[in-house]
């Protein structure tokens, strides 16, 4: 009985993934500004990294977030800031600007109940935790737009974030 239920769930999820893969989500609506955040050592990752699933941190040089981060001339945080979030098995990074509004002053916030990114203007919701920043609800679904994703590269005990 348990195996039959698991097989049914797995089959339903597989069909859902196949059906949704037919529609392309545009995750490039937010302008491509430079991203370079060096958390490439154990010490930097220990202070500013994320470790548990759903844990997140926002980097925004203009807004001095995090307030004690040692920003320098080689640090860049994209168009609307960078969301660093621990996914199921590795950290993921996205631009914080809403891909519907495309305004660097309209930043997504994280809903602590389900880890979705929410736009305060259009109300669109996105899934940065397991959905590669894809739309969950709102205008973003109709427009087929998702969050701009950045690369998170392992480096000397930490990670380097770039585009």
N, C-alpha and C positions, 0 to 999 in steps of 0.2 A: 504494500500500500504506500509506504513512504517513498520507495523508489519510483513508483508510478507517478506520484505527485511531483517529485523532483524532476522526472523526465518531462512531465507536462509543463512545468514552470520553465525548464530549460528550452523546450521547443517554442513556447510562447515568446520568450526573450529573444531567441534566435530569429524568429519571424519578425519581431518588432525591429530588431537591428537591421535586417535586410530591407524591410519596408522603408525605414527612415534613411537608409543609405542612398536611396534613389534621389533624394532631394539634397542639393548641395547648399551648405550653409556658408555664407560669405563672412569670414572672420578677418577681413582686411579693410573694413570701412573706416576704422580709426587710423589716422595718419601714422606713417611709419617713422616715428622719431627714434633717435638712438637710445638704446638700453644697454647699460654696462654697470652691473652691480657685482662687486667682487666679494664673495663670502667663501673664498676658496681655501680657507685654513680651518683647522679644528676650532681655533679660538674665535674667529669671526662667525663661523656657523653656530658655535655654542651660544654666542650672544644674540645673533640676529636671525638665525635659521628657524626652521619649523621641523618638528619631529613626529608628533602624533597626528593621525588622520583627522583632517578638518582644521587643524591648527593653522593660523594664517598671520601674516604680517604685511603691512602696507609700507611701501617705500615711495616717498615723494620729496624730491630735493627742494622744490619751491616752497612746500609747506613744512619742511624740516621734520619729516616723519621717516623713521622713528626719530625722536627729538635728540637722542644722543648718538646717532649714527655718524661716523666720521666721513662725511661727504668730502670729496676732493675734486680737482679739475677733470679727472678721468671717470667720474661717476655720473651716469645719466639714467633718468627714470621715465623715459618714454613720453607719451603725449599727456596722459592724465595721472601718472603715477603707476607703480607696479604692485600687483597683488601677488604675493608668494604664498602658496597654500600647499600643505602636505596632502597628496592624494592617497590612493589605496596603497601604493608601494614606493612612490617617489614624489619629490616636490614638483609643483607646476607653477608657472608664472604667466600672468595676463596683464594687459593694460587696464587701468581702472576707469577709463573714460567709457561712457555708455556708447555702444556701437550704433544705436539708433539716433541719439542726440548729436553725436560727433562734436562735442564741445569739451575742451580740456578742463573746464570748470564744473561740468556735470559728471560727478564721479559716482560709481557704483558703491554700495555698502553691502556688507555681508549680513545676512539673516542668520543669527546664531542658532535658530531652531532647526534649519535644514541646510545650512552652508550655501544657500543660493546667493548670487550677487543680484542686487535690486537697484534699479534706477529710480531716483527720487522724483524725476520729471515725468517720464513716460510710463513708469510702473512695470516695465519689462523685467523679467527674471531670467537668470542664466545659471548654468550648472558648471562651476569651475572645479568641483571636487572630482566627479567621475565622468562628466559629459563634455570634456574638452572646451568648456566655455560656451556650449551651445545654448540656444534659447529654450526656455521652459514655458514661458507664458508672456502675454502682452504683445505689443506691436512688433517686437523682435521676431516672433514666430511668423507673422504675416510677411514681414520684410525679409525673412530668412537670413538674419544676421546674428553672428556670435561674437564673443570677446576675442580681441587680438591676442594670440598666444605667443609667448617668448620661449626661447630655449633655456633649459636649466642643465648645465653641463657639470658633471663631477670633476672636482679639482682639489687635490692635496688634502683630503679630509673634509672638504666642504663643497660648495657649488659656486659656479659662475653663471650669472644670468645675463643673456644678451639677445639681440634680435638677428 
